[in-house]
């Protein structure tokens, strides 16, 4: 039996033996949370803009951070 299985069984035993309702609720919420990808929260327009930027980067169409600072008189 691997360490994950051992930990899982130990945690289930502890959960079964507890009478702490708030702990049970917290564990349920934690396990129910779906990890979201920030990409899914973007609008289609934002996704298109980023994809365009990725393609420009791949083609070597980039501007250095330093040149932007110079252009705007910040260096």
N, CA and C of each residue as an Amber inpcrd file, in Angstrom:
protein
   225
   0.8490000  -1.1820000   0.0000000   0.0000000   0.0000000   0.0000000
   0.8940000   1.2450000   0.0000000   0.5920000   2.2030000  -0.8610000
   1.4310000   3.3940000  -0.9400000   1.0190000   4.4360000   0.0940000
   1.8460000   5.4590000   0.2270000   1.6530000   6.4920000   1.2500000
   0.3400000   7.2480000   1.0620000  -0.0520000   7.4680000  -0.1870000
  -1.3110000   8.1810000  -0.4320000  -2.4880000   7.3750000   0.0890000
  -2.4870000   6.0890000  -0.1910000  -3.5710000   5.2330000   0.2750000
  -3.6010000   5.1830000   1.8030000  -2.4310000   5.0850000   2.4280000
  -2.3670000   5.0580000   3.8910000  -2.9160000   6.3500000   4.4860000
  -2.4770000   7.4880000   3.9190000  -2.9670000   8.7900000   4.4030000
  -4.4690000   8.9210000   4.2010000  -4.9560000   8.4570000   3.0600000
  -6.3870000   8.5360000   2.7640000  -7.1800000   7.7270000   3.7900000
  -6.7420000   6.5200000   4.0650000  -7.4530000   5.6700000   5.0240000
  -7.4190000   6.2630000   6.4320000  -6.2690000   6.8240000   6.8020000
  -6.1550000   7.4500000   8.1220000  -7.0830000   8.6580000   8.2320000
  -7.1130000   9.4700000   7.1780000  -7.9810000  10.6490000   7.1880000
  -9.4480000  10.2460000   7.2320000  -9.8280000   9.2100000   6.4860000
 -11.2290000   8.7580000   6.5070000 -11.6080000   8.2390000   7.8890000
 -10.6980000   7.5220000   8.5260000 -10.9690000   7.0090000   9.8770000
 -11.1610000   8.1710000  10.8500000 -10.2830000   9.1640000  10.7620000
 -10.3830000  10.3310000  11.6390000 -11.6990000  11.0720000  11.3970000
 -12.0800000  11.2090000  10.1250000 -13.3200000  11.8880000   9.7870000
 -14.5340000  11.1240000  10.3160000 -14.4900000   9.8150000  10.1980000
 -15.5990000   8.9960000  10.6920000 -15.7470000   9.0770000  12.2120000
 -14.6510000   9.2890000  12.9030000 -14.6690000   9.2960000  14.3620000
 -14.9520000  10.6620000  14.9680000 -14.8890000  11.7180000  14.1680000
 -15.0820000  13.0520000  14.7350000 -16.5520000  13.4150000  14.8640000
 -16.8370000  14.1980000  15.8960000 -18.1740000  14.7440000  16.0900000
 -18.1710000  16.2610000  15.8850000 -17.0570000  16.7760000  15.4030000
 -16.9040000  18.2170000  15.1870000 -17.5490000  18.5920000  13.8540000
 -18.7800000  19.0620000  13.9370000 -19.5350000  19.3860000  12.7240000
 -18.8550000  20.4580000  11.8750000 -18.3030000  21.4980000  12.5320000
 -17.6650000  22.5740000  11.7660000 -16.4570000  22.0450000  10.9930000
 -15.7380000  21.0980000  11.5630000 -14.6080000  20.4990000  10.8590000
 -15.0880000  19.7170000   9.6410000 -16.1530000  18.9670000   9.7980000
 -16.7090000  18.1940000   8.6880000 -17.1500000  19.1220000   7.5650000
 -17.8120000  20.2100000   7.9170000 -18.2740000  21.1770000   6.9110000
 -17.0820000  21.7980000   6.1870000 -16.0350000  22.1560000   6.9230000
 -14.8430000  22.7480000   6.3010000 -14.1860000  21.7730000   5.3300000
 -14.0960000  20.5220000   5.7350000 -13.4850000  19.5150000   4.8650000
 -14.3260000  19.3300000   3.6010000 -15.6390000  19.2930000   3.7650000
 -16.5200000  19.1540000   2.5910000 -16.3280000  20.3110000   1.6230000
 -16.2700000  21.5270000   2.1550000 -16.0930000  22.7050000   1.3000000
 -14.7460000  22.6610000   0.5940000 -13.7150000  22.2730000   1.3380000
 -12.3850000  22.2210000   0.7580000 -12.3240000  21.1980000  -0.3750000
 -12.9260000  20.0520000  -0.1830000 -12.9040000  19.0110000  -1.2080000
 -13.8080000  19.3450000  -2.3950000 -14.8380000  20.1490000  -2.1410000
 -15.7810000  20.4860000  -3.2100000 -15.2670000  21.6020000  -4.1120000
 -14.3030000  22.3730000  -3.6220000 -13.7900000  23.4890000  -4.4190000
 -13.1550000  22.9730000  -5.6920000 -13.5750000  23.5580000  -6.7650000
 -12.9860000  23.2150000  -8.0640000 -11.9110000  24.2460000  -8.3530000
 -10.7370000  23.7580000  -8.6720000  -9.6790000  24.6890000  -9.0490000
 -10.0050000  25.2560000 -10.4120000 -10.0250000  26.5820000 -10.4760000
 -10.3580000  27.2420000 -11.7270000  -9.0890000  27.7120000 -12.4100000
  -9.1320000  27.6520000 -13.6990000  -8.0550000  28.1710000 -14.5210000
  -8.4110000  29.6200000 -14.8580000  -7.4810000  30.5360000 -14.6440000
  -7.7560000  31.9540000 -14.8910000  -8.2210000  32.1780000 -16.3280000
  -7.7870000  31.3370000 -17.2500000  -8.1740000  31.4720000 -18.6600000
  -9.6910000  31.3990000 -18.8090000 -10.3360000  30.5480000 -18.0110000
 -11.7800000  30.3660000 -18.1120000 -12.5660000  31.6120000 -17.7010000
 -11.9360000  32.5010000 -16.9390000 -12.6100000  33.7230000 -16.4910000
 -12.4910000  34.8760000 -17.4860000 -11.6920000  34.6840000 -18.5380000
 -11.4990000  35.7470000 -19.5250000 -12.6440000  35.7840000 -20.5260000
 -12.8830000  36.9740000 -21.0660000 -13.8640000  37.0960000 -22.1430000
 -13.2290000  36.5680000 -23.4280000 -14.0580000  36.3290000 -24.4280000
 -13.5360000  35.8620000 -25.7160000 -12.5950000  36.8930000 -26.3260000
 -12.9230000  38.1730000 -26.1560000 -12.0690000  39.2320000 -26.6940000
 -10.6970000  39.2220000 -26.0110000 -10.6850000  39.0370000 -24.6920000
  -9.4180000  38.9730000 -23.9670000  -8.5900000  37.7690000 -24.4200000
  -9.2540000  36.6390000 -24.6210000  -8.5490000  35.4410000 -25.0910000
  -7.9340000  35.6800000 -26.4730000  -8.6970000  36.3340000 -27.3710000
  -8.1900000  36.6110000 -28.7160000  -6.9790000  37.5340000 -28.6650000
  -7.0360000  38.5590000 -27.7990000  -5.9130000  39.4830000 -27.6560000
  -4.6630000  38.7590000 -27.1670000  -4.8320000  37.8880000 -26.1820000
  -3.6930000  37.1270000 -25.6770000  -3.1430000  36.1780000 -26.7360000
  -4.0260000  35.5090000 -27.4610000  -3.5770000  34.6010000 -28.5140000
  -2.8060000  35.3590000 -29.5880000  -3.2630000  36.5610000 -29.9270000
  -2.5510000  37.3990000 -30.8800000  -1.1680000  37.7320000 -30.3370000
  -1.1020000  38.0820000 -29.0720000   0.1860000  38.3900000 -28.4450000
   1.1220000  37.1960000 -28.4440000   0.5900000  36.0020000 -28.2080000
   1.4150000  34.7920000 -28.2400000   1.9980000  34.5820000 -29.6410000
   1.1610000  34.7850000 -30.6570000   1.6200000  34.6020000 -32.0410000
   2.6820000  35.6370000 -32.4040000   2.4820000  36.8800000 -31.9710000
   3.4730000  37.9260000 -32.2340000   4.7940000  37.5730000 -31.5620000
   4.7220000  37.0690000 -30.3500000   5.9340000  36.6710000 -29.6380000
   6.6590000  35.5570000 -30.3820000   5.9080000  34.5680000 -30.8510000
   6.5040000  33.4530000 -31.5900000   7.1960000  33.9230000 -32.8720000
   6.6650000  34.9980000 -33.4760000   7.2640000  35.5440000 -34.7050000
   8.4250000  36.4970000 -34.3900000   8.6820000  36.7060000 -33.1230000
   9.7720000  37.5970000 -32.7370000   9.3850000  39.0530000 -32.7260000
   8.1050000  39.3380000 -32.8060000   7.6140000  40.7170000 -32.8090000
   7.4330000  41.1770000 -31.3660000   8.5620000  41.4830000 -30.7380000
   8.5310000  41.8690000 -29.3280000   9.2290000  43.2020000 -29.1310000
   8.9040000  43.8460000 -28.0410000   9.5260000  45.1050000 -27.6510000
  10.0420000  44.9090000 -26.2350000  11.2620000  45.3170000 -25.9850000
  11.8340000  45.1230000 -24.6490000  11.2040000  46.0870000 -23.6490000
  11.1970000  45.6620000 -22.4320000  10.6980000  46.4760000 -21.3260000
  11.4800000  47.7810000 -21.2430000  12.7910000  47.6730000 -21.4110000
  13.6640000  48.8470000 -21.3390000  13.3030000  49.8750000 -22.4110000
  13.0060000  49.4160000 -23.6340000  12.6850000  50.3680000 -24.7090000
  11.3530000  51.0730000 -24.4410000  10.4370000  50.3920000 -23.8150000
   9.1590000  51.0320000 -23.4650000   9.3880000  52.1110000 -22.4200000
  10.2190000  51.8090000 -21.4260000  10.5330000  52.8180000 -20.4050000
  11.1890000  54.0320000 -21.0390000  12.1100000  53.8070000 -21.9520000
  12.7950000  54.9150000 -22.6280000  11.8220000  55.7210000 -23.4740000
  10.9400000  55.0400000 -24.1810000   9.9720000  55.7120000 -25.0460000
   9.0780000  56.6660000 -24.2480000   8.7880000  56.2840000 -23.0320000
   7.8910000  57.1030000 -22.1970000   8.6440000  57.9600000 -21.1930000
   9.9560000  58.1100000 -21.4080000  10.7660000  58.9960000 -20.5860000
  10.9320000  58.5260000 -19.1460000  10.8760000  57.2460000 -18.9330000
  11.0050000  56.7270000 -17.5710000  12.3980000  56.1990000 -17.2730000
  13.2910000  56.3180000 -18.2570000  14.6950000  55.9140000 -18.0590000
  15.5880000  56.9150000 -18.7190000
